[in-house]
Amino acid sequence: MSEIRKVALVTGGSRGIGKACAIELAKAGCDVVINYAGNADAANKTVEELKALGSNSEAYKFDVSNQEEVNENIAKIIEKYGRIDVLLNNAGITCDDLFIRMDADKWNAVINTNLNSVFYVSKPVVKLMMKQRSGAIVNTTSVVGLYGNPGQANYSSAKAGLVGFTKSLAKELGSRGIRVNAVAPGFIATDMTKDLGNTDEYMKMIPLKRMGEAQDIAKAVKFLALDADYVTGQVLQVDGGLII
């Protein structure tokens, strides 16, 4: 009998960190399903790359901040694949502004996409994992969720919320064989950070003296998802030593 392949669901998996993580999980032998919000071309390209690695992959377009869409699409994924062994909650946006100028729309957009979505996506997946009595959830938080950042009160709040969510869920689900961890990227070279100014100033704060690559995060996610059998409730900082 052939070994059952693990199924991984990666939200925000068409580009950047999500794509790198999806590829790393596929290389490790997982069938990887990605979620994307709007860029169908990028999603289709990523699926082709995953299939080339032997992964039985598909892309599902849905808004992770819309609970109805989440439930509908995850039901379809479960119907097709029958199981979900790894969930990477990675989808996220930024709407930066100084707090005094930040309006409710910017606040709510980030909280809904970066924090509420994790509740929506995790809920049906956790129910399935409890039946399986196994599973691994990895949440993409950020170092700014640990130490804050001017102009990112909304983003920092959402990412800090993920830290508490991760630790609470780890305590609730450990007895069911489900591990819950988080990865906290530092300054990573992606579309989200390409417009950052003062790069030289950031480099001075990083002991490794470079920005991270998406692959650096992917390796950490793969470790937490597939290799760290006795690790749960942890936040792994992948930041080049930024906040030692």
N, C-alpha and C positions, 0 to 999 in steps of 0.2 A: 504494500500500500504506500502510495506517495505521501510525503509529508505535507500537512496542511500549511499553505502559505499564509503568513500573517497579512492582515489588511490594515493599512494606515490611511487615515483621513487628515488632510492638511488644509486648513483654511488659509485663504490668502496665498495659495500655493502656485500661482502662475508666474510670479516674478520674485526677484530679490532673495531675501532670506527664506521665504516659503518655498521657492523653487529649488534652492540649494538643498534644503532639508528633504524635500520630496525625492530628489535625485539620490541623496545619501541613503535614504530608507529603501529606495528601489535597488540600489547596489547591494544592500544587505539582504535582499531577497523578499521584500514586501511587495504586495500589490498596492499601489498608491493611488488614492482618489484625491483629487484636488478640488477645492472650491475657489471660485473667482467672482469678482464683483461686476466687471464690465469689459475687460480687455480680452475678447474672445480669441484674437489672433495669438496673443501671448500664451493664453491657456492651451490652445490647440498645439502650439509649438512645444510647450512643456510636456504635454501628453505624449507627443511623438518621441521626445527624448526618453521619457520613462518607458515607453513600449520597446524602444531599442535596447533597453537594459533588461528586457524580459518581464517587465511588470505589466500585469493586466490592469491598465489604468484608464480612467475617464475623468473628465472635468464637468463639474456641476456649477451652473451659474445661479447663485442666490445671495440675497442680502442677509448677512449674518446678524444684523441688528433687527431683523423682522422675524419674530418667533414663528409665525405661521409658515413663512417660506422655509425656515430652518427645519421645522418638523416635517413638512411635506418632502423635502429633498433628502433628509437623512433616512426617512422611511423608504424612499426609493433605493438608496445606497444599501441599506440593510436587506431589502428584498432581493437585490441582485447578488450581493457578496455574502450574505448570511452571517457576517461577523464583522466586528471592528476591534482590532487588537491594540492599535495605537491611535491616539487623537492628539494632533498638534494644533492648539488654538493660537494661530499666528496672525490672523487678519487684524489690521490696524491702520489708523490714519492719524495725521496731525493737523491741527488748526491753531497754530501758535499766535499768541498775542499777550501783551502785558495784562495782568488781571484787571486792572482798572478800566481797560478798553475792551475786555472780552465780553461778548454778548452771550445770551443764553443759547443761541443757535450753535455757536462754536463749542460751548461747553457740552451741550447735549449730543452733538454729532460725535465727539470724541468719546464721551462716556458710553454712548449707545454702541458704537462700533468696537471699541477696545475693551469694554468691561461687560456690559449687558449681554453682548453676543456670546461671551464665554459661558454665561449661565444658560443661554438658549441652546447652544450647540452641545454643551456637556450633558444636559439633562437627558435627552434620549439615548445618547451614547453610554452614559453611566448605567442606565437601566439595562441595556444590552450586556455591558461588561459584567454587571452583577449576576446576570443569568449565566454568563460564561465562567464566572468566578476567576476572571483574569483580565488584565488590561493595563495599559500605561497611558497616562495623560501628561502632556508637557505643555505648559503655558508660556508664551513669549511675553515676558515682562520687560523691564529696562532698568538700567542703572539709575535713571532719573526717577524711577519709582522708589528707589532706596534713599536718594539724597536730594531730590528735587532739582528744579532748573528754572531760572527766570524766564518768563514768557510761556511756560508750559504747565500752568496750574492744572489745566484739564487733563493733559497727557500724563503728567506725574501722578495725579489722583487716580486715574484709571489703572495705571501700571502698579501703583502701590496697592490698589484693591486686589489685583491679581495675586499679589504675594499672600495676602490674608486668605484669599479664596483657595490658593494652592495648599496652604498649611492646614486649613480647616477640612478640606476635602480629603487630604491624605489621612487625617485622623479618622474620618468617617468610613473610608473605604478600604483601609489596610486589611481588615479582617476578611474582606471579600476577595483578596488577592489582586487588588487594583492599586497601583502606585501612581502618585501624583506629584510631579515636580515642576520646576520652572527654570527657564534660562533667562539671564539678564544681560542682553548685549550692551556693550559700550558704544563707542563711535564706530559704526560699521559702514563701509563704502557701499551704499545703495542709492536708489532714486530718492529715498526719503531724506538722505543726508547730503546729497550732491550740492545743494545750495547753501550749505553752512559756510559762514564766514569765519575768519580768525582761525583757520586750520592750524597754523603754526603754534598758536597759543594752546590749542587742544593737545598737540603733540608734546608740548612741554610737560603736560600733566600725566602723560601715559608712559610708565616705565619702559615698555617695549618699543616706544617711539614710532609707532605706526598705527594707522587706522586698521580695524579688523576687516576681514573679508566675510562674505556670506558663508563661505565654506567653513570658517572657524565656528560659526554658530551651528552649522549643520552637523559637524562632528560631535559637538556637545549634545545636541538633540538626539542623535543616534545613540550615544552612550546612555542617556537617561531613559530613552524609550525601549532599548533592546538589550542593553548590557548590564545595567545597574540593578540587578535583581534584589538587592538589599538596601536600596536607597529610595526614600520617599519623604515628601514634605520639605525638600531642599530647594534653594534658589542658587543656581550655579552662575556666578558672574563670569562672563566672557568679555573682558574689557581691557585686556592688556595691562592689568594692574591699576587701572584708573582710580579705583576707590579702595585701595588697600587700607 
